[in-house]
Amino acid sequence: MIVLLYTITLILFGSTWVVVKIGLESIPPFTFAVVRFVIAFLLLGLAFRIWRYRLPAIPHIRRKIFVAGFLMYGLNFLFIYVGQKEIDSSLAAVLFATMPFFTGIIAHILLPQERLTKKVVIGMIVGFSGTVALFSNNLSLTGPVLGMLSLLLSSFFCSWATVLIKRDLQEIPAAQLSILQIPAGLVVLIPPMMFELPIQFDI
């Protein structure tokens, strides 16, 4: 069962880059992201109500959830959608695969028990090399610099949020935490979406 669930996760996450790229051909990036999260929030929120989940007694837990959501669902996805508007999905996947490097560095700073060691660095390099190999047939390093920088920034913010979650919020199950973080992400994504919407005034 663990292997099956892991395989399904890989398929769903791996296809995200292609699906986002296809969607961006007809939907503005911020509108696309907001609609995606609103639908997810409504569906998962229903499950949240059924679970009748209660937050654990963690000091300043709401602020910590907001900060993690602001980074994970806000800035991370803002730069993903902006970047994928400009570059191919294969290049986006490879650039986002730099996440283990950012995570290792941030964890080294924020988590004293997780230091960067030779084995960890080798593991990062091997993992990143595997991602490059998977997309090598369709990979092209030519593309707008801002688009590539956007994907690197998304990887950085996702890594930062991941480390904060492990440090401050690991007592909250992943499914519940996802629901709780979405509103903070919408705080980031809704304002730029308003500039994308075609507004007509009848006189």
C-alpha positions in Angstrom: 0.0 0.0 0.0 2.8 2.4 0.8 4.5 1.7 -2.6 1.1 2.2 -4.3 0.4 5.5 -2.6 3.9 6.7 -3.3 3.6 5.8 -7.0 0.2 7.7 -7.2 1.8 10.7 -5.6 4.7 10.7 -8.1 2.2 10.5 -11.0 0.0 13.3 -9.7 2.9 15.6 -8.8 4.9 14.8 -11.9 1.9 15.6 -14.2 1.3 18.9 -12.4 3.9 20.7 -14.6 2.2 19.7 -17.8 -1.3 20.4 -16.6 -0.3 23.8 -15.4 1.4 24.6 -18.7 -1.7 23.5 -20.7 -4.0 25.5 -18.4 -1.9 28.7 -18.8 -2.6 28.6 -22.5 -6.1 29.8 -21.9 -6.3 31.0 -18.2 -4.2 33.9 -16.7 -1.8 32.6 -14.1 -3.1 34.1 -10.9 -6.7 33.4 -11.8 -5.7 29.8 -12.5 -4.0 29.5 -9.1 -6.9 31.1 -7.2 -9.6 28.9 -8.8 -7.5 25.8 -8.1 -7.1 26.7 -4.4 -10.7 27.8 -4.0 -12.0 24.5 -5.3 -9.5 22.6 -3.2 -10.4 24.6 -0.1 -14.1 23.9 -0.6 -13.7 20.2 -1.1 -11.1 19.7 1.6 -13.0 22.0 3.9 -16.0 19.7 3.8 -13.7 16.8 4.9 -12.3 19.1 7.6 -15.8 19.6 9.0 -16.5 15.9 8.9 -13.3 15.2 10.8 -14.2 17.9 13.4 -10.5 18.5 13.7 -9.2 20.6 16.6 -5.9 22.4 16.5 -3.2 21.1 19.0 -2.0 23.4 21.8 1.0 24.9 20.0 2.0 28.4 21.1 1.2 31.0 18.4 -0.1 28.3 16.1 -2.3 30.5 14.0 0.5 32.8 13.2 2.8 29.9 12.4 0.2 28.4 10.1 -0.3 31.7 8.3 3.4 32.2 7.7 3.8 28.6 6.4 0.8 29.1 4.1 2.0 32.5 3.0 5.2 30.9 1.8 3.9 27.5 0.6 0.6 28.4 -1.0 1.2 32.0 -1.6 4.7 33.0 -2.8 5.6 29.4 -3.9 2.7 29.1 -6.3 2.8 32.8 -7.4 6.3 32.2 -8.8 5.4 28.8 -10.2 2.5 30.2 -12.3 4.5 33.2 -13.4 7.5 31.1 -14.3 5.6 28.4 -16.2 3.9 31.1 -18.3 7.4 31.8 -19.7 9.3 28.4 -19.8 8.6 24.8 -20.7 7.2 22.4 -18.2 10.3 20.1 -18.4 12.6 23.0 -17.5 10.2 24.1 -14.7 10.3 20.6 -13.2 14.1 20.5 -13.3 14.5 24.0 -11.7 12.0 23.1 -9.0 14.0 20.0 -8.3 16.6 22.3 -6.7 14.3 22.2 -3.7 16.4 19.6 -1.8 19.4 22.0 -2.0 17.4 24.9 -0.5 15.8 22.7 2.0 19.2 21.3 3.2 20.6 24.8 3.6 17.6 26.2 5.4 17.3 23.1 7.6 21.0 23.5 8.5 20.2 27.0 9.7 16.9 26.4 11.4 17.0 22.8 12.6 20.1 22.1 14.7 19.5 18.3 14.5 19.6 18.3 10.7 23.1 19.4 9.6 24.5 19.3 6.1 26.8 16.3 5.8 28.7 14.7 3.0 26.0 12.0 2.6 23.2 14.5 2.5 24.9 16.6 -0.2 25.6 13.5 -2.2 22.0 12.5 -1.9 20.9 15.9 -3.1 23.1 15.7 -6.2 22.0 12.2 -7.0 18.3 13.2 -6.7 18.7 16.3 -8.8 20.7 14.3 -11.4 17.9 11.8 -11.6 15.4 14.5 -12.4 17.6 16.0 -15.1 18.0 12.5 -16.6 14.2 12.0 -16.7 13.6 15.2 -18.6 16.8 15.2 -20.6 15.1 14.4 -23.9 12.8 17.4 -23.7 15.0 19.7 -21.7 16.2 23.0 -23.1 18.0 25.5 -21.0 17.1 28.4 -23.3 14.3 30.5 -22.1 13.5 33.8 -20.4 15.7 34.5 -17.5 12.9 35.9 -15.3 10.9 32.7 -15.9 13.7 30.5 -14.7 14.4 32.8 -11.8 10.7 32.5 -10.8 10.9 28.7 -10.6 14.0 29.0 -8.5 12.3 31.4 -6.1 9.3 29.1 -5.9 11.6 26.2 -5.0 13.2 28.4 -2.3 9.9 29.5 -0.7 8.5 26.0 -0.8 11.7 24.7 0.9 11.5 27.5 3.6 7.9 26.6 4.3 8.7 22.9 4.5 11.4 23.4 7.1 9.1 25.7 9.2 6.4 23.1 9.1 8.8 20.4 10.3 10.0 22.7 13.1 6.7 24.3 14.3 3.7 22.3 12.9 4.6 18.7 12.5 1.9 17.8 15.1 -0.8 18.7 12.6 -1.6 16.0 10.0 -0.7 17.0 6.4 -4.3 17.0 5.1 -5.6 19.3 7.8 -2.6 21.6 7.5 -3.1 21.9 3.8 -6.6 23.2 4.4 -5.5 25.7 7.0 -2.7 27.1 4.8 -4.8 27.8 1.7 -6.4 31.1 3.0 -2.9 32.5 3.6 -2.0 31.6 0.0 -5.1 33.4 -1.3 -4.0 36.5 0.5 -1.0 36.6 -1.8 -2.7 35.4 -5.0 -6.0 37.3 -5.1 -4.6 40.9 -5.3 -2.6 40.3 -8.5 -5.6 38.3 -9.9 -7.7 41.4 -9.7 -5.5 43.0 -12.3 -6.0 40.1 -14.7 -9.8 40.1 -14.7 -11.4 41.9 -17.6 -13.6 44.6 -16.0 -16.4 46.1 -18.1 -18.6 49.0 -17.0 -22.0 49.6 -18.6 -22.7 53.3 -19.0 
